[in-house]
Amino acid sequence: MLVKKMLASSSFALLGLGTIAIAAVSFLPQSAIASEQMNLDRLVQQAASKDRPTSQEAIAKLREFKNAGVDAFWKAYQQELPNNPQLRATLDAICQQKDCDASRLYWYKDLEAAKIAAKETGKPILSLRLLGNLNDELSCANSRFFRTALYPNVAVSQLLRDRFILHWQSERPVPKVTIDFGDGRKLEQTLTGNSIHYILDSEGRPVDAIPGLYSPQAFIDNLKDAEEAVNSVNNVNGDLSLRREVLIKYHRDRYAKLEKKWQADLTRLRLPTQPLLPLAVTDPKASAMLASRLTIGKAMVELPTLSRTAGDPLAEVTPPSQFSKLSDANWARLARLYQNRVYLDRGSLNVMERKLSPSASMPAVVSSFERAIAQDTVRNEYVFHAQIHNWFANGEFMNSDATALTALNRRVYDRLFLTPASDPWLGLVDENVYTGISKVN
């Protein structure tokens, strides 16, 4: 089995995905290793305590052990976790990810700390941006789908643990709406918002980005391509001119492959060929309705509420959308070409089962979700990712400091996801429409 070195803060090693072993470092006495193991076991017990201060202190110390802390807690309570919300919440706090018992992934909240870990391990950083927080139940819809379709997937989880340093950062709070039925029942859900995974080198500079929800296999394919790009960048030994050339070539090659595949898919569907770019011009202050229509899985959740709360009825929404080059029906046809590559494994199904109503039809829900994932995959790749490749291929976002990531992220949220920072209301408030309610602050 593959042995992974722990970071400097821990003297442990992980053997595979589920076993914790003590790695004897040449200069570390066996007695010290045994003492560390006893300390870890003690922290695991304290973290499960119902005394909140005791638990919180132990959780903070377990996070210093990173993946070893996650695995130690999971191993100790794996039989109880499925039916014990308190233990699951404790593990979520150690991981900083909701539903961590299904993925067992350790996430950094501090990018600087993630960069240190990347330099120590030689691994690239996978940095997630989302609306809300990854350790909250009600983060934005796409990040919730990541926690269902991607992170619990055995192959995805293994790849992320073995070959990436994980980091997440909230872009802004996620908008929520609560409907009070007046009889004690309340429905709460999120509105609008999208998420993106940035692949960064150890300096925190962007090399590629995976926008929105993908099928597990497509996500893995993109991660592996981006990992190779990071390795190529690292091989130029800090020469910024060569780094720029490597990145431009990588993205030009990726865009050319996408263009070829796009034309082939249109031919298979007997549709007129057309270039991937340019995108249709969109109003930078987009409506929440349009932003929610950009992703299929998210739209299935949000549009029923938005169509009842937005100022304009759904039937009157006629965007120029990034996706308007194909009708919704033809996007669905295109997705069906790849439907056989979209399936949820047992880890994902377990997460879905515990969140569904007992009266729901699991087969119907899974089938619908997999169709939505297939559509999001082709749309995100042929529209959002194509545009990101184009930006890089034109030499943009090549700054040698952290401003490159900031600029790229701003561009993504303003122009692709249509949730610009300049609009604090995300299109949900039109100040020129009278509502009969005192003005919002």
C-alpha positions in Angstrom: 0.0 0.0 0.0 1.0 3.5 -0.6 2.7 5.3 2.4 2.1 9.0 2.7 4.4 11.2 4.7 2.7 13.4 7.2 3.4 17.1 7.4 6.0 18.4 9.9 3.4 18.8 12.6 2.7 15.1 12.8 5.0 12.1 13.1 2.3 9.7 11.7 1.9 8.1 8.3 -1.2 6.9 6.6 -1.4 3.5 5.0 -4.1 3.6 2.3 -7.4 5.2 2.9 -8.6 3.6 6.1 -5.6 2.5 8.3 -3.5 4.7 10.5 0.0 3.4 11.2 2.9 4.9 13.1 5.9 5.7 10.8 9.2 5.4 12.7 11.3 8.4 11.7 15.0 7.6 12.0 15.7 10.2 14.6 12.4 9.8 16.6 12.6 7.3 19.5 9.9 4.6 19.7 8.8 5.9 23.1 8.1 9.3 21.5 6.0 7.7 18.8 4.1 5.8 21.4 3.5 9.0 23.4 2.2 10.7 20.3 -0.2 7.9 19.6 -1.5 8.0 23.2 -2.0 11.8 22.8 -3.9 11.3 19.6 -6.1 8.6 21.2 -6.8 10.9 24.1 -7.7 13.8 21.8 -10.1 11.6 19.9 -12.0 10.7 23.1 -12.1 14.3 24.2 -13.4 15.5 20.9 -16.4 13.2 21.3 -17.1 14.7 24.7 -20.5 16.3 25.2 -18.8 19.0 27.2 -18.5 21.7 24.5 -15.3 23.4 25.7 -13.5 20.1 26.1 -14.7 19.0 22.6 -13.7 22.3 20.9 -10.2 22.3 22.4 -9.6 18.7 21.3 -11.0 19.4 17.8 -8.6 22.3 17.4 -5.7 20.1 18.4 -6.8 17.2 16.2 -6.8 19.6 13.2 -3.1 20.0 13.8 -2.7 16.3 12.8 -4.5 17.0 9.5 -5.4 13.7 7.7 -4.2 11.6 10.6 -6.5 13.4 13.0 -9.4 12.8 10.6 -8.6 9.2 10.2 -8.1 8.6 13.9 -11.5 9.9 14.8 -13.2 8.1 11.9 -11.5 4.8 12.9 -12.5 5.1 16.5 -16.2 5.8 15.8 -16.8 4.4 12.3 -19.6 2.1 13.5 -21.4 4.8 15.4 -21.1 7.7 12.9 -24.0 6.8 10.5 -26.5 7.0 13.3 -24.9 9.6 15.6 -25.4 13.3 14.4 -23.2 14.6 17.3 -20.2 12.4 16.2 -20.7 13.4 12.6 -20.8 17.1 13.5 -17.5 16.6 15.5 -15.8 14.9 12.5 -17.1 17.7 10.2 -15.4 20.2 12.5 -12.1 18.3 12.3 -12.4 18.2 8.5 -14.0 21.6 8.0 -16.5 19.9 5.6 -20.1 18.8 6.1 -20.7 15.1 5.6 -17.0 14.4 6.2 -17.7 10.8 7.4 -18.4 10.0 3.7 -15.3 11.6 2.2 -12.7 11.8 5.1 -11.0 14.8 3.5 -9.1 17.4 5.5 -9.5 21.0 4.3 -7.4 24.0 5.1 -9.2 27.3 5.8 -6.0 29.4 5.6 -4.5 29.6 2.1 -1.1 30.6 3.5 -1.0 27.4 5.5 -2.1 25.4 2.5 0.8 26.9 0.5 3.3 25.8 3.2 1.8 22.3 3.0 2.1 22.3 -0.8 5.7 23.3 -0.6 6.5 20.6 1.9 4.7 17.8 0.0 5.3 18.9 -3.6 1.5 18.7 -4.2 -0.7 21.3 -6.0 -3.5 23.0 -4.1 -7.1 22.5 -4.9 -8.8 25.6 -3.7 -12.6 25.7 -3.6 -14.5 29.0 -3.8 -18.2 28.8 -2.8 -21.1 30.9 -1.5 -21.5 30.1 2.2 -19.3 27.6 4.1 -18.4 24.1 3.2 -19.0 22.9 6.7 -22.6 24.2 6.7 -25.6 22.2 5.6 -26.9 25.2 3.7 -23.9 26.3 1.6 -24.7 27.0 -2.1 -26.3 24.2 -4.1 -23.3 23.2 -6.2 -21.1 22.9 -3.1 -23.7 20.6 -1.6 -23.7 18.6 -4.7 -19.9 18.3 -4.5 -20.3 16.8 -1.0 -22.7 14.3 -2.5 -21.4 13.4 -6.0 -17.7 14.1 -5.8 -16.0 14.1 -2.4 -17.6 10.7 -1.2 -16.7 9.0 -4.5 -14.0 6.5 -3.7 -11.8 7.4 -6.7 -12.2 11.1 -6.2 -11.6 11.0 -2.5 -8.5 8.8 -3.0 -7.1 11.2 -5.6 -7.7 14.3 -3.5 -6.1 12.8 -0.4 -3.1 11.4 -2.2 -2.2 14.1 -4.6 -3.7 17.5 -3.6 -3.7 19.9 -0.7 -7.3 21.0 -0.1 -8.4 24.5 0.8 -11.7 26.3 0.7 -12.8 29.9 1.0 -16.2 31.5 1.1 -16.8 34.0 -1.7 -19.7 35.6 0.1 -22.6 34.5 2.3 -25.2 32.4 0.5 -28.7 33.9 0.0 -31.4 31.9 1.8 -35.1 32.0 1.7 -37.5 30.7 4.3 -41.2 29.9 3.6 -43.3 29.7 6.7 -46.4 27.5 6.1 -48.1 28.9 9.2 -48.6 25.5 10.8 -45.2 25.0 12.3 -43.6 23.8 9.1 -40.9 25.9 7.5 -39.0 25.4 4.3 -35.5 26.9 4.1 -33.3 26.7 1.0 -30.5 28.7 -0.7 -30.9 30.9 -3.8 -28.4 31.4 -6.6 -24.6 31.0 -6.2 -22.0 28.8 -7.9 -18.7 27.2 -7.0 -15.4 26.6 -8.6 -12.3 24.5 -7.9 -9.0 26.4 -8.6 -5.8 24.4 -9.1 -2.9 26.4 -7.7 0.8 25.9 -7.5 2.6 26.1 -4.2 2.8 29.9 -4.5 -1.0 30.1 -4.7 -1.0 31.1 -8.4 -3.7 29.7 -10.6 -2.8 27.0 -13.2 -6.4 25.9 -14.2 -9.9 25.9 -12.8 -12.8 23.5 -12.8 -16.1 25.5 -12.8 -19.3 24.1 -11.3 -20.5 20.6 -11.0 -18.9 17.7 -13.0 -19.4 14.0 -13.1 -16.8 12.1 -10.9 -14.9 10.8 -13.9 -14.8 14.1 -15.7 -13.7 15.8 -12.5 -10.9 13.3 -12.1 -9.8 13.7 -15.8 -9.6 17.5 -15.3 -7.7 17.1 -12.0 -5.1 14.9 -13.6 -4.6 17.2 -16.6 -4.2 20.2 -14.2 -1.8 18.3 -12.0 0.4 17.6 -15.0 0.3 21.3 -15.8 1.4 22.2 -12.3 4.3 19.7 -12.6 5.3 21.3 -15.9 5.3 24.7 -14.3 7.3 23.5 -11.4 9.9 22.1 -13.8 10.8 25.5 -15.1 12.5 26.3 -11.8 10.9 29.7 -11.2 11.6 31.2 -14.6 8.5 33.4 -15.0 8.9 33.7 -18.8 9.1 30.0 -19.2 6.2 29.5 -16.8 4.1 31.8 -18.9 5.0 29.9 -22.1 4.2 26.5 -20.4 0.8 27.7 -19.2 -0.2 29.3 -22.6 0.7 26.2 -24.4 -1.2 24.0 -22.0 -4.4 26.0 -22.3 -4.1 26.4 -26.0 -3.8 22.6 -26.3 -6.7 22.1 -24.0 -8.9 24.6 -25.8 -8.0 23.0 -29.2 -9.0 19.6 -27.9 -12.3 21.0 -26.6 -13.0 22.7 -29.9 -12.4 19.5 -31.8 -14.6 17.5 -29.4 -17.4 20.2 -29.6 -17.5 20.0 -33.4 -17.6 16.2 -33.3 -20.5 16.2 -30.9 -22.4 18.7 -33.0 -21.9 16.5 -36.0 -23.1 13.4 -34.1 -26.3 15.3 -33.2 -26.6 16.6 -36.8 -26.5 20.2 -35.6 -24.9 23.1 -37.4 -21.2 23.5 -36.4 -20.3 26.6 -34.6 -17.2 27.8 -32.6 -17.0 27.4 -28.9 -16.3 31.1 -28.4 -17.0 34.0 -28.3 -19.6 33.9 -25.6 -22.7 36.0 -25.9 -22.4 39.4 -24.2 -24.3 39.5 -20.9 -25.4 42.2 -18.6 -22.9 42.2 -15.7 -25.7 42.9 -13.3 -27.5 39.7 -14.0 -30.8 38.6 -12.5 -30.9 35.8 -9.9 -33.2 33.9 -12.3 -30.6 33.9 -15.1 -27.8 33.0 -12.7 -29.8 30.1 -11.4 -30.5 28.8 -15.0 -26.8 28.5 -15.7 -26.5 25.1 -13.9 -29.0 22.3 -14.3 -28.7 20.6 -10.9 -28.9 24.0 -9.1 -31.8 25.2 -11.2 -33.9 22.1 -10.3 -33.6 23.2 -6.6 -33.8 27.0 -6.9 -36.1 27.8 -9.9 -39.4 26.6 -8.2 -38.8 29.2 -5.5 -37.3 31.9 -7.7 -40.2 31.7 -10.2 -42.5 32.6 -7.3 -40.4 35.3 -5.7 -38.7 37.1 -8.6 -40.2 40.2 -10.1 -40.4 38.7 -13.6 -42.1 35.4 -14.3 -40.0 32.6 -15.6 -41.6 32.6 -19.0 -40.5 36.2 -19.6 -36.8 35.5 -18.9 -35.1 35.7 -22.3 -31.3 36.0 -21.6 -28.6 36.3 -23.9 -27.1 33.4 -21.9 -23.7 31.8 -22.2 -25.6 28.7 -23.1 -27.8 30.2 -25.8 -25.8 28.7 -28.6 -27.8 25.5 -28.0 -31.4 25.2 -26.9 -32.0 23.5 -23.5 -33.3 20.5 -25.5 -30.1 20.2 -27.5 -27.9 20.6 -24.5 -29.9 17.6 -23.0 -29.3 15.6 -26.2 -25.6 16.4 -26.1 -25.4 15.3 -22.4 -27.0 12.0 -23.3 -24.0 11.2 -25.4 -22.0 10.9 -22.2 -24.7 9.7 -19.8 -23.1 6.3 -19.5 -20.0 7.9 -17.9 -22.2 9.5 -15.1 -23.0 7.3 -12.1 -22.9 7.7 -8.4 -21.0 5.1 -6.3 -22.1 3.7 -3.0 -20.4 6.5 -1.0 -22.5 9.1 -2.8 -25.7 7.0 -2.5 -25.2 6.7 1.2 -25.1 10.5 1.6 -28.3 10.9 -0.5 -30.2 8.2 1.4 -29.8 9.9 4.7 -30.9 13.3 3.4 -34.0 12.1 1.5 -37.5 11.9 2.8 -38.6 8.3 3.7 -41.4 8.6 1.1 -39.0 9.6 -1.7 -38.2 7.2 -4.5 -34.5 6.6 -4.3 -34.2 5.3 -7.9 -36.1 8.2 -9.3 -34.1 10.8 -7.4 -30.8 9.2 -8.4 -31.7 9.0 -12.0 -32.8 12.6 -12.1 -29.7 13.8 -10.3 -27.4 11.8 -12.7 -29.1 13.4 -15.7 -28.6 16.8 -14.2 -24.9 16.0 -13.5 -24.4 14.9 -17.1 -25.9 18.2 -18.4 -23.9 20.3 -16.0 -20.7 18.5 -17.1 -21.0 19.2 -20.8 -22.3 22.8 -20.3 -19.6 23.7 -17.8 -16.8 22.1 -20.0 -18.0 23.6 -23.3 -18.9 27.0 -22.0 -17.2 27.9 -18.7 -14.1 25.9 -18.9 -13.6 26.8 -22.6 -13.7 30.4 -21.6 -11.2 29.9 -18.8 -8.8 28.1 -21.2 -9.2 31.0 -23.6 -8.3 33.6 -21.0 -5.1 31.7 -20.0 -4.2 31.0 -23.6 -4.3 34.7 -24.2 -1.7 35.3 -21.5 -4.1 36.5 -18.8 -3.8 35.8 -15.0 0.0 35.2 -15.3 1.0 37.5 -12.4 3.8 36.2 -10.3 1.9 37.0 -7.0 -1.4 36.3 -5.4 -3.2 39.0 -7.4 -3.6 36.5 -10.3 -6.0 34.3 -8.3 -7.9 37.3 -7.0 -8.3 38.7 -10.6 -9.3 35.3 -12.0 -11.9 34.7 -9.3 -13.4 38.1 -9.8 -13.7 37.6 -13.5 -15.3 34.2 -13.0 -18.0 35.4 -10.6 -18.7 38.6 -12.5 -18.7 37.3 -16.1 -19.3 33.5 -15.9 -21.4 32.9 -12.8 -23.2 36.3 -13.1 -23.1 36.9 -9.4 -20.9 40.1 -9.4 -19.6 41.6 -6.1 -20.9 44.9 -7.4 -24.4 43.7 -6.8 -24.9 43.0 -3.1 -28.4 41.7 -3.8 -27.4 39.2 -6.5 -30.2 40.3 -8.7 -32.9 39.6 -6.1 -33.8 43.3 -5.5 -34.9 45.8 -8.2 -34.8 49.2 -6.6 -37.1 50.6 -9.3 -40.0 48.2 -8.6 -42.5 49.3 -5.9 -43.2 46.5 -3.4 -45.2 48.2 -0.6 -42.5 47.2 1.8 -40.0 49.5 3.6 -36.8 49.7 1.6 -34.1 47.1 2.3 -30.9 48.2 3.9 
